[in-house]
Amino acid sequence: MDAPKQLMRFQVNGEPHQVAVRIEKTLLEVLREDLGLTGTKHGCELGECGACAVLLDGRPILSCLALAVECQDRDITTVEGLAQDGQLDPLQEAFAVTGAAQCGYCTPGFLVTARALLDAKPKPCRRDIADALAGNLCRCTGYLKIFEAVEQAIGACAVRPIRPPAATPAAPTGGRA
Amino acid sequence: MPEYRVIGRRVPRPDAPGKVTGSATYVADLAPAGYLVARLVRSPHPHARLRALDLLPARALPGVHAALGAHDIPGENRMPGAPDGQPILAVGEIRYAGEPIAVVAAESAEAAAAAARAVRAEYEPLPALLDLDTAFAGRSFLAQGRIRRGDPDALWSGCDAVVEGVWRTPPQEHAYLEPNGVLATPDGTGGILIQGSLQSAALVQRAVAAALGWPLNRCRVAPCTVGGAFGGKEEVPAHLAACAALLAVRTRRPVRLLLGREEDFACTPKRHAARIDVKVGGTKAGGLTALDMRYVLDGGAYVTASPYALFRGLTHAGGAYAWRAARIDAAAVRTHHVPAGAFRGTGEVQAAFALECAIDLFAAQVGLDPLDLRRRNLLAIGDETLTGQKVEGPPGFADLLDAVERASDWRVKRAEFPRSRGIRRHGIGVALWRHGVGPSAFAAAGEPTTVEASAAVASDGSITLGVGCVDEGQGAHALLAQVAAEELGCMPEDVRVSDADTTRAAAAPGGDFASDALSVAAAVVDACRKLRTAIESVAGDLPLSWKDRVREAVRRNVGLVANGRSAAPALSFDRETGKGRPFAAYAATAAIAEIEVDIETGEVAVTRAWSAHDIGRALNPTLVEGQVEGGIVQGVGGALLEELRTRDGRVVSGGFAHYAIPSALDAPVVSALLVDGGGAAGPYGAKGLGEAAVVAIAPAIVAAIAHATGARLAELPCTPERVTAALAKAAGR
């Protein structure tokens, strides 16, 4: 018995994709299983840990709670899309150098969430950073090196948004910050 | 101290690029063609007789390839080394809610879930033993031990002050961000490959071989990148791998068995819950003389790590202090809870909480500053510990206390904070702990006591290390590459560390990173020195570069692989007499916590923490800070937030919504203060660190709450409900 599928069109990391997806599939499942983008992680599948965070039209959402069919014509950025022209994003550089990635499982979710923060607010203070990252759990670092990494990246990337603003305005559905 | 070229530097981790780009491969990222999804069928009852098990309804479902029970295990239905015969799949008696009774494999997660539901099991529920005190009273023991030094009963009457109390800690979940998981793949040549998120490849290999009834060399284990472990990925991956291997061999397909988050919370080992009764006596000048402790752990349904936890608790029970007399009675009781396991600071977190809280209470009783009181009672060189071991190296305790006192501005805050009025009260508290590092006298059955490592140089001069220790995320492999680079005179990036693959790796103990790093590093040093000697002896008279020498060695057929060893020193511990030399070396830690209590809501926030460590030389300061900061925040979670709750033996706080771990908003600013007190356990003057970081912060927090409010909490975590109740009790006095 085949579940109903829907043909979806969306941009992932700047590339257009057309995928026939089962309507009950989450964005996380489609990214990992249909598009092979396994950088985004399953942590709880309940929207509690932030390991599955991706950017939807530049805003962080939990891809385990979003249905893929909600993402028609929208723009998705995963950890694989942060590097550009073979150059790591300054956040990626900073996470690597400061030791902000220990086991690394939460790292992709932190990176895209921090990316959205810096795009919206290029010079956040420590409190802004903690607020923005409060939905992403890390069990290894105690968060301090993550804060330091974001602060280190601030100078390096204040002027460069990761991706041009999405062509379509952000719709209010599908995303949960 | 000698200066080193690479050691002591902040060398970037070789795994960092993969982790920040999303290309690091965790087990859930592996999806080989034609793989099947496995699922465990688990008992809902904590204690029951399994009267009948019918797998046929599951096997009949579409997309289902196998449904197996205990009778389908061709080898031994027993976890490796389990002294109580803990089965892989239960047969007869069920001993905890969530115990696996069958395992299924199907073409999709949905089909596997349907198959698991279709398995018909008939249970006869039995009365469950779920209370630690009842289990203790009924002498339901998994393990016991004791320490005797003099007779404390002869001293109480002569004490100016005696304090006593009961301290309790709850089961704590490891809460690694990556749930447990394994993938078993038949290799087409009569062997099987196990990949997974695991701490001990050797343990997994033994479990798989025993379950299949195969020799070890047909069972290859190659760990994936591990998304955190903290002690929680020792027995579980072995258990899962045995199940996945059975299915893979039966179906001749790759089989992936991943635990969901709630299943991982509900069914895998936790930190032992504990009840610890402590009585401490001493003089009004602040001299500690007598200690009486009853240390009881809830070991859960099977032995697993309880003897190890008991060993660590017992051998550390006296803390950093010199006692004239002490009596420690320790037991791990058997209940029908999920088996308890190793967890960073195993057995010590509980003992440290109880003892250090009692010390703080004693200081208050005699009216001394708790930091000064500790200073008067420190173990010194030549003193005997409670196990009769002479303190050999400089213990560094005074340096640690000085470091945290200075950095935290302790004197001023101790004097000023109690004067604060209003709803938000501030407090500051301290705790101290002595922690055995490196190899220990505890040897689990079948674990090698000698650690080996290999170093191989390729024809282009690049180096590969073969080690048996897995990098759980702390950077163990980065550290080992640094060690090899130091020894061989190359750069860390010229060295690759094997992924603890059993076909390449040498023997190494699993899990305990603190000893892993030290013992494995020592073996790597040995291997690299042999390799260097061999290479340098080639054309030793010619002025050749390292790479040219390697080429010359290849030309002359000189061996390009060297094996190194690190033998455990002579250690002993007798659980009957409590005597022995349980560790060759000790590290120490002092922690100060500064907190804010809202006296209306009972909410506590840790605002600052100072964590001083005598760790010898820091081989890589970035990694050390990462261990300290991460350990402190895990400890803050244990102190304020974390308690796995059960009802009728079933976990009811599974998942992060019901079991909060610290978020970015809960993390205090942590100052890691590193002190080199000497007395090293490993190469270059290094000591272990990963475990000690978590131990001292909870009692420091509880002491700070008492400083802020006068309320003394005796049970973790310090939830707003408990703090409010303690405030009311303190006000009523």
Interface residues (C-beta under 8 A of the other chain):
Chain A: R32 E33 L37 T38 G39 T40 K41 H42 G43 C44 E45 L46 E48 C49 A51 T78 V79 E80 L82 A83 L88 Q92 E93 F95 A96 V97 T98 G99 A101 Q102 C103 G104 Y105 C106 T107 P108 L111 I129 A130 D131 L133 A134 G135 N136 L137 C138 R139 C140 T141 G142 Y143 L144 K145 I146 F147
Chain B: P12 R13 D15 A16 P17 G18 K19 V20 T21 G22 S23 A24 T25 Y26 A28 D29 A31 H174 A175 Y176 L177 E178 P179 T225 V226 G227 G228 A229 F230 G260 R261 E262 E472 G473 Q474 G475 T622 L623 E625 G626 E629 G630 G631 I632 V633 Q634 G655 F656 A657 I661 P662 S663 A664 L665 A667 V669 V670
